[in-house]
């Protein structure tokens, strides 16, 4: 398959089961909601070393937030549902409750929930109070700038991590420009995040290493500087590879994001689009590039 002169390889992105949750952070203005969101999702690029994968989603208008203030959506993903509660307690308690004027609400309707506000309330030292609105309980925790309002329970659901595609380009600048174009359109797709810095990762990994203490190492087959030393998967005219990783609440959301991102990345200087997989041994979800791009598969 060829799109705008770029070869779409006949391969698939291998993704795996995760658990996800969505929070709505509000504040006196969008700037402070975004400050809290950035802090809460920091150090959340890869499950390999961060314990979770996290990212900022869409802006939420005051008309649709629980307290009528500007909001920011954030998503968190972990490999087990047992990690959700300690993750949220730490990130909300240390990064959102500490941020001026902030409040935090559940953004995911689910039968499976974890108690977060009901435990963070103890920071109030006995002066916390609660209010039941419909079937939802909220806690008001006194803090030095007023009160921190937080919902008691947060939903979680089965999710998917590790959707991805690789941009193989003639130069580093061409790879970066293509990935930036892809991220720009993908960020508007609901229910997904791209957890790496700016949505792009240059240090893709494989699930093996010559060192016993490492469970992952650099993806040698796609490192241009190792072309003459390893079994390389790079054409001669490819000198830079960058990857976009996508986590999502549904398969459909990841597929849509990959379609839009790959289409945007097919531009001058890009030789081909590939994907990271391990022959199906790592993950249960396979996102086949050519099947995804068959939705249109041609230049606009």
N, C-alpha and C positions, 0 to 999 in steps of 0.2 A: 504494500500500500504506500502511496506517495501523496503527501499533502503539501502543496505549495513548494515543491522541490525537496521536501524533507521525507526521508524514508521512515515509515512507521514499522518497527520490527514486529515480527510474528512471535510475540512473547507475552508474558503476563506479570502483573505485580502481585506478589504474594503477601496477603494481609492475615491478621490473626485476631482471635477473640479478645475483647477487652470489656471493661465496664465503664460507662460514662455518666456524667452528671452535668447539669447546666445551672449556673447561678446568674442572677440579675443584681448588679451592683448599682446603687443610685447614690447621688450626692447633690450638694447645692447647685453644682453646675457640671457640665460634661467633662471639663478638665479634671476635676477632682474624682469623678467616677472613673475616668481613664487612669489616673494615677494609682488608684486602688487596684484596678484590674491588672495593670502592668506589674505591680508588686506581687499580687497574688499568683500570677501565672509565671513569674520568673523562675529560672532554673527548672523548666519543665519541657525540655526539648526531646529527650529520649528516655524510654523506660530502662535502657541499658544502664544508665548512671544516675538518673534523676528520681527514680521511684514513681514518676508519673509523667504524662505528657499533657501539656496545658496550652491554651491559647485564647486570644480575644476574638469574639464573634462580632455580631452586629451591634450598632447603636440601637437603643430602645427609647422611643419617644416618651415624654412625660405623660402623654394621653394613655399609655398602656402599662406604665409601671404601677406597682401597688401603692406607692406614696406620692404619685403625681410629679416626680422629679426626673431629670435626665438620667438615663441608665445605660450601662454597658453589659453585654452578655459575655460570660466566660464559660469555657468548657474544660472539663478535666477528664482524663482517661487513665485507668489503671488496669493491671492484669487480673485483679481479683476484687470481688465486691467487698471483701473484708478490709481492703485498704482504703475504701472510700471515706469512712467516718474519720479515721485519724488524719487523713489527708485534708479534709475540709476543716476539721478542728484547728489544725496547725495553720493552714493558709488563710482562713477567715480570721482566726484569732490574732495572728501576727501581722497580717498584711491589709485586711479590710477594716477590722474594728479599730486599728490604729490610725487609719487614714481620716483626716478631718471631714466631718459632716456626712460620713458614709452610712449606708444601710445595706442589708443583704437579704435577698429573697430567693426562694426556690424557683427555678425556671423550667422544671421538668416534671410533668404529670406522670406518675408511675405508682404501681401498687407496692413496689419495693422502695423503702425509705430508710434514712438514717437520722438519728437524733443529733442535731448539731447545735441549734439555738438553745435547746433544753439543757445542754452541758456548758456551753459558753456563758450562760446566764450567771453561773457561780462567780464570774469575775465581778459581778455587782455586789459581792460581799454582803448579801442579805437584803440589799435595797432594790434589787431587780423586781420587775412586775410584768405580768402577762395579760394579754387580752385575746379572747377567742372571737374571731370574725368568721362566721359561717362554720366551716369545719377546719379552719386553719388557726393555729395558735402562734402568736407573735410575742417576742420578749423585748422589753425595754430595759437596757442596761445603762446605768448612769456612768458617764465618762466626763472628762474635764471640759469638753466643749458643749456638753448638753446630754444627749442620749444616743446610744447605738441601738438601732432597731433591727432585729433579725428574726426570720421565720424559724419556727422550732424544728420542722422536719424538711429534709431535702430528698428529692427523688433520684433514683439511679436506675439504669437499664443496661442490658447487654449492648455492646457497641463493637466497633471494628477499628483496629490500629494497623498502620503500616501500608495503607494504599500509597502508591508512589509512581513516579516516572522519572527517567533519566534523560537529560538533554546533552547530547554529544555534539560538540561544536568545534569549529576550526580554531577559535581563539577563546581565551578566558573572557574577554569583553563580550563576545557574541553569546557565550553561554549565559553570562550574567544578565544581559539585556533580554534574552529570551525568557529566562526564569522570572525576571521582574515583570515582564508583560503577562506571563501566566498567572503569577500571584495576584496581579491587579484585578483580573477578572474572576479568579477563584474565590477571593475574599468575600464576594457577595453571595456565594452559594450558602444557603442555610444549613445548619447542623454539621458543619465540618470546621476543623482547624488545621493549620499548617504550623506545627509546633516549633520549628527551627527558626533561627534568627532571620527576620524578614521573610519567613516562609521557605528559605532555601538552605540546603545543607551541601557542603562541598566534601565532607569527610564520610561518605557512605561506607558501610561496613559489611563484612561477611561474618558468618557464625562460626569461625574457627580461628586458631592462632597457633604459632609455633611455641608460644609460652603457656604453660599450664595454668597460670593465674588469670589468663584472659579468656573470656567467653566470646569476644568479638575483636576484630582487627580490621585494618584498612582494606577496602575492596580492591585488591591488587590487580584484578583483571581489568579495572577501569582507571588505573592510575597511569597517565601518559608517560611519566618519567620511568616507569618500570616495564615499558613495552618490550624491551630487548631482554628482560630478565625473567619474565613469567609468561604463562599462557594468557596472552592479552586478548580481550574482546573488542579492541579499538581498531577501526580503520586507520590507515596511514595518515589521512588528512584530519584526524581528530586530535586536538591538543588540549582540550579541557572538557570536563564532565561535571555537571551539577545535578542535584536531585531535589525533587519536591516531594515531601512526605505528607500524606493526608490521613487524619483520624476523623471518623465520622460516627454519628449515631445510627446510620443506616447504610446498607449497600448502595441504595439509590443515590444518596447524597454524595458518596465518594465517587461513584461512576460519573455523575453529572460534573463534579469538580474536575475530574481527570479529563473528561471530554473538552470542557471549556479551556482548561489549562494547556492541554496538548495543542489544541487548535491555535491558541494565542502564541505558543512557543514555536510554531512552524514559520520561521522567518529567515531572512538571509543570514548566512554564517552558521546555521545549524545544519548538521549533516544527517542526523537521525535521532529518533526518539526510542528509547528502550525502557526497561523496567527491572527492578531488583527482585529476584526470586531465588529460591534454593531447591528447585525441582519439585516443589510441593511439600517438602519435608517440614517446613516451619509453620505455615499458616493454613487455615481451613478455607480462606476466601481467595479466589483467583480472579483478578481483574484483567481480562485479555484486551490488549491495546487495540487490535484491529476490530474486535467486536464492538468496543466502545465507540471507536471512530466511524464505524459503519452508519452511525446516525446521519452523517453527512459526508464526511470523507473527501471534501474538496475545498478549494479556496473560496472565500466569500467574494 
